[in-house]
Amino acid sequence: MRISTRSFAIRAGPSQDGGSVVRATLAGSQSAVEPLKLAAVLRHADLADESTASEAAADTEAVLYALVSAAMDAERGGTTAEPRRWAVTALNKAQSVAARCGTYFSGALVVSIGQRVVAATIGDVGVWAVHGAATRALTAPTELAIPGQGPSGVLSAALGVGYSEEKIQMCQVELSRGEWGVLGVGCGLCAEEDWRGVVHGLADAEGALECFICGQEKPSLAAVFSPPGL
């Protein structure tokens, strides 16, 4: 799905388990006047979750609304000049809503102005810079690590249950010429080959953007974007 409008909302879910839902919003054109802004929330479900599909969707939309509105309020207050403070302010506001839902969420905020990318993530979320076959991680999922085995797939922090402000993952980088930015929400479900194929397909497009849902039984989302003048 090529995004041609200046703003949009993308939705997926509920999934087959009835509790996992992903919601995202995107607006802007990556210019200094109108930065590209992405916000996404993934609601996780576990065996004890008895929420209905409509309740799960409403929870997710409420957390996303809190995240986006807090980010906009912080921007109007000039807080985006201090990325850490801006991100923590917005995620804390989202947490105040997520905590009332009795479950856990992954959340992400990404702002891109030209080649500069600022991102804040928590939960099963990652941000990467991709150039050809090379990938460098800008933020990583907040997962428990098993000694000698690496990430376990078990979250060590999330919005809602298990929130820890200190676990927020931050990056503030300049993409190099030819690099693409990738946001993956539900990283364990959104395989690298899914978004890498999109990067390859858009390789000749300047300032291109693609945002899509991947994962069938449980929803996940990937957003792929390139800076102008790549």
C-alpha positions as CSV (number, residue, x, y, z in Angstrom):
1,M,0.0,0.0,0.0
2,R,1.8,3.2,-1.2
3,I,0.9,6.1,1.0
4,S,0.2,9.2,-1.1
5,T,-1.9,11.2,1.4
6,R,-0.3,13.6,4.0
7,S,-1.8,11.7,6.9
8,F,-3.5,8.3,7.5
9,A,-4.4,5.8,10.1
10,I,-3.7,2.1,9.6
11,R,-5.5,-0.6,11.6
12,A,-5.2,-4.4,11.9
13,G,-6.9,-6.9,14.2
14,P,-8.3,-8.2,16.3
15,S,-6.4,-11.3,15.6
16,Q,-7.6,-14.9,15.9
17,D,-6.8,-14.8,19.7
18,G,-9.2,-11.8,20.0
19,G,-6.8,-9.7,22.1
20,S,-3.9,-8.7,19.9
21,V,-4.5,-5.5,18.0
22,V,-2.2,-3.0,16.2
23,R,-3.0,0.6,15.5
24,A,-0.8,3.3,13.9
25,T,-1.0,6.9,12.7
26,L,1.4,8.7,10.3
27,A,1.5,12.3,9.0
28,G,4.0,14.6,7.4
29,S,6.4,14.8,4.5
30,Q,9.9,14.7,6.2
31,S,10.5,18.4,5.6
32,A,11.6,20.8,8.3
33,V,8.1,22.5,8.1
34,E,6.2,19.2,8.2
35,P,8.3,16.3,9.7
36,L,7.3,12.7,9.2
37,K,5.7,11.4,12.4
38,L,4.8,7.8,13.1
39,A,3.1,6.5,16.2
40,A,2.1,2.9,16.8
41,V,0.7,0.8,19.5
42,L,0.4,-3.0,19.6
43,R,-1.9,-4.6,22.2
44,H,-0.6,-8.0,23.4
45,A,-2.8,-10.8,24.5
46,D,-2.0,-13.7,26.8
47,L,-3.8,-16.8,28.0
48,A,-5.5,-15.0,30.9
49,D,-6.9,-12.2,28.6
50,E,-10.7,-12.4,28.6
51,S,-11.3,-9.2,26.6
52,T,-13.7,-9.2,23.7
53,A,-12.5,-8.1,20.3
54,S,-14.2,-4.7,20.6
55,E,-12.7,-4.1,24.1
56,A,-9.3,-5.0,22.8
57,A,-9.7,-2.6,19.9
58,A,-11.0,0.2,22.1
59,D,-8.1,-0.2,24.5
60,T,-5.5,0.0,21.7
61,E,-7.1,3.1,20.2
62,A,-7.3,4.8,23.6
63,V,-3.6,4.2,24.2
64,L,-2.6,5.4,20.7
65,Y,-4.8,8.5,21.1
66,A,-3.0,9.3,24.4
67,L,0.4,8.8,22.8
68,V,-0.3,11.0,19.8
69,S,-2.1,13.8,21.7
70,A,0.7,13.9,24.3
71,A,3.4,14.1,21.5
72,M,1.5,16.9,19.8
73,D,1.1,18.8,23.1
74,A,4.9,18.4,23.8
75,E,5.7,19.6,20.3
76,R,3.6,22.7,20.7
77,G,5.5,23.3,24.0
78,G,8.8,23.1,22.2
79,T,9.8,19.9,23.9
80,T,10.9,18.2,20.7
81,A,14.1,20.1,20.9
82,E,14.9,17.7,23.8
83,P,14.1,14.3,22.3
84,R,14.4,12.3,25.5
85,R,12.1,14.6,27.4
86,W,9.6,14.7,24.5
87,A,9.5,10.9,24.3
88,V,9.2,10.3,28.0
89,T,6.5,12.9,28.3
90,A,4.4,11.2,25.6
91,L,5.0,7.6,26.7
92,N,4.2,8.5,30.3
93,K,0.8,9.9,29.1
94,A,0.1,6.8,27.1
95,Q,1.1,4.7,30.2
96,S,-1.5,6.4,32.3
97,V,-4.1,5.1,29.9
98,A,-2.5,1.7,29.3
99,A,-2.2,1.0,33.1
100,R,-6.0,1.0,33.4
101,C,-6.4,-1.7,30.7
102,G,-4.8,-4.6,32.8
103,T,-2.6,-5.8,29.9
104,Y,0.5,-4.8,28.1
105,F,1.3,-2.9,24.9
106,S,4.3,-2.1,22.7
107,G,4.6,1.5,21.6
108,A,6.7,3.6,19.3
109,L,7.2,7.2,18.3
110,V,9.3,8.2,15.3
111,V,10.0,11.6,13.9
112,S,12.0,12.0,10.7
113,I,13.2,15.4,9.4
114,G,15.2,14.9,6.2
115,Q,17.9,12.4,7.1
116,R,17.6,12.9,10.9
117,V,15.6,10.3,12.7
118,V,14.5,10.5,16.4
119,A,12.8,7.4,17.8
120,A,11.5,6.2,21.1
121,T,10.3,2.6,21.6
122,I,9.3,0.2,24.3
123,G,8.1,-3.4,24.1
124,D,8.3,-5.6,21.0
125,V,9.5,-2.8,18.7
126,G,12.6,-2.1,16.7
127,V,14.0,0.6,14.4
128,W,16.6,-0.1,11.9
129,A,18.7,1.6,9.2
130,V,19.0,-0.5,6.1
131,H,21.3,-0.2,3.1
132,G,21.4,-3.1,0.7
133,A,22.2,-6.2,2.6
134,A,23.5,-4.2,5.6
135,T,21.3,-3.5,8.7
136,R,22.1,-1.5,11.8
137,A,19.8,-1.5,14.8
138,L,18.8,1.9,16.1
139,T,16.5,0.6,18.9
140,A,15.9,-2.9,20.0
141,P,12.9,-4.7,21.6
142,T,12.9,-4.6,25.4
143,E,13.4,-8.4,25.9
144,L,14.8,-10.5,28.6
145,A,18.2,-12.0,27.6
146,I,19.1,-15.6,28.4
147,P,22.8,-15.9,29.2
148,G,24.5,-17.6,26.3
149,Q,21.4,-17.6,24.2
150,G,20.5,-14.0,23.5
151,P,17.0,-12.5,23.4
152,S,14.3,-14.7,24.8
153,G,11.2,-13.1,23.2
154,V,9.9,-12.4,26.7
155,L,9.4,-8.7,27.2
156,S,11.2,-7.0,30.1
157,A,9.2,-3.8,29.8
158,A,6.1,-2.6,28.0
159,L,3.4,0.0,28.2
160,G,0.7,-1.0,30.8
161,V,1.8,-4.0,32.8
162,G,5.6,-3.9,33.2
163,Y,6.2,-0.3,32.3
164,S,9.6,1.2,33.2
165,E,10.5,4.6,32.1
166,E,14.2,3.7,32.3
167,K,13.7,0.9,29.7
168,I,12.5,3.3,26.9
169,Q,14.8,2.8,23.9
170,M,16.0,6.0,22.3
171,C,17.9,6.9,19.1
172,Q,18.8,10.2,17.4
173,V,20.8,9.6,14.2
174,E,21.4,10.8,10.7
175,L,20.7,8.3,8.0
176,S,23.5,7.9,5.6
177,R,23.1,8.3,1.9
178,G,21.2,5.3,0.5
179,E,19.9,4.2,3.9
180,W,16.3,3.5,4.6
181,G,14.5,3.7,8.0
182,V,12.4,0.8,9.1
183,L,10.0,0.7,12.1
184,G,8.8,-2.8,13.1
185,V,6.1,-3.2,15.7
186,G,5.6,-6.8,16.7
187,C,9.1,-7.7,15.6
188,G,8.8,-11.4,16.5
189,L,6.0,-11.6,14.0
190,C,7.1,-9.2,11.3
191,A,9.9,-11.1,9.5
192,E,12.8,-9.2,8.1
193,E,12.2,-10.6,4.7
194,D,8.8,-8.9,4.7
195,W,10.1,-5.4,5.0
196,R,13.4,-6.0,3.2
197,G,11.4,-6.9,0.1
198,V,9.6,-3.6,0.4
199,V,12.9,-1.7,0.7
200,H,14.1,-3.5,-2.5
201,G,10.9,-2.6,-4.3
202,L,11.2,1.1,-3.4
203,A,14.9,1.4,-3.9
204,D,14.6,3.9,-6.8
205,A,12.0,6.1,-5.2
206,E,13.1,9.3,-3.4
207,G,11.3,10.1,-0.2
208,A,9.2,7.0,-0.6
209,L,7.1,5.5,2.1
210,E,5.4,2.2,2.6
211,C,3.4,1.1,5.6
212,F,1.8,-2.4,5.8
213,I,0.5,-5.1,8.0
214,C,2.3,-8.4,8.2
215,G,1.5,-11.4,10.3
216,Q,-1.7,-13.4,9.9
217,E,-2.7,-15.0,13.2
218,K,-1.4,-12.0,15.2
219,P,-1.1,-8.5,13.7
220,S,2.2,-6.7,13.4
221,L,3.2,-3.6,11.4
222,A,6.2,-2.4,9.5
223,A,6.8,1.1,8.2
224,V,9.6,1.7,5.6
225,F,10.7,5.2,4.8
226,S,13.5,7.0,3.0
227,P,14.8,10.5,3.4
228,P,14.5,12.9,0.5
229,G,17.5,13.0,-1.7
230,L,18.7,9.5,-1.0
